[in-house]
Amino acid sequence: MRQPWIVGVSGASGTPYAAAVLRGLLAAGESVDLVVSRAARLTLLDETGDPLRDAHWAEDLRAWLARGADGKRGVFDADVSAVRYWPAGDLAAGPSSGSYPVKGMLIVPASTEAVAGVALGLSKDLLQRAASVTLKERRPLVVAVRETPLNGQTLRHLVTLDDAGAVVLPAAPAFYAGATHIQDLVDFVAGRALDAAGVEHRLYARWRGRLGGGASGER
Ligand SMILES: Cc1cc2nc3c(=O)[nH]c(=O)nc-3n(C[C@H](O)[C@H](O)[C@H](O)COP(=O)(O)O)c2cc1C
């Protein structure tokens, strides 16, 4: 089995971004170690109506990943067999240690609390610990921060993360790729996160320049 990517889902709004990143990684044949913070379970429940229970994570994750960004069920076919799930309170989990082999980590979406916790090295839960480990091991870390507006404190934390080698990727969709549905806007952000991690995907139509006909429509 390939080394996994850690995906950390924190309690910012934007659980459809996490679902799109997870689907993109799985479609690319990547395996995933998944950590969902306590607050993220609340946002997931709030945004989709879906629970994510430790004891039933595979069933719940399948239901979540099958849902489109517009809330419709059964839009995607989600095979979660390449996902390993770690409870966020499990600080003895594999991703807590630098000796646990992973490719890197994506935090999608990243709350301002997660941003602060990682910037300050707090390790209050497995998500923050795994991110600190990712930085200390000099592995790729993508932080898809979701908050607006941003205060000075968060901006300073984001600079700290950038200085430490993380890619700070605001969850800010663009409109040049011909979006017609909410899912297109979500997939654009998810695709940019996968670009930052160097994972191939077909989530959005790439800009090819005006003479080339603008966004090519290739997906
Ligand atoms: C419905 C809902 C939406 C939220 N949206 C955001 C958000 O977009 N950005 C953010 O930084 N925090 C947001 N929060 C607050 C975080 O969930 C809260 O700060 C939490 O402590 C983050 O914890 P975590 O980083 O451990 O997941 C939201 C909370 C709720 C209930």
The ligand as an ORCA input file, in Angstrom:
! r2SCAN-3c Opt
* xyz 0 1
  C     -21.615     26.018     12.063
  C     -20.257     26.491     12.443
  C     -19.449     27.117     11.515
  C     -18.169     27.571     11.850
  N     -17.416     28.154     10.874
  C     -16.143     28.522     11.172
  C     -15.314     29.043     10.137
  O     -15.703     29.162      8.974
  N     -14.029     29.359     10.455
  C     -13.535     29.187     11.734
  O     -12.357     29.459     11.940
  N     -14.325     28.718     12.738
  C     -15.608     28.372     12.490
  N     -16.403     27.841     13.488
  C     -15.880     27.800     14.852
  C     -15.009     26.561     15.110
  O     -15.783     25.376     14.963
  C     -14.436     26.635     16.519
  O     -13.486     27.686     16.631
  C     -13.783     25.348     16.962
  O     -13.281     25.523     18.291
  C     -12.654     24.904     16.038
  O     -12.044     23.753     16.621
  P     -11.053     22.813     15.805
  O     -10.013     23.670     15.183
  O     -10.513     21.897     16.853
  O     -11.861     22.055     14.829
  C     -17.696     27.406     13.168
  C     -18.502     26.768     14.115
  C     -19.753     26.325     13.764
  C     -20.604     25.636     14.806
*
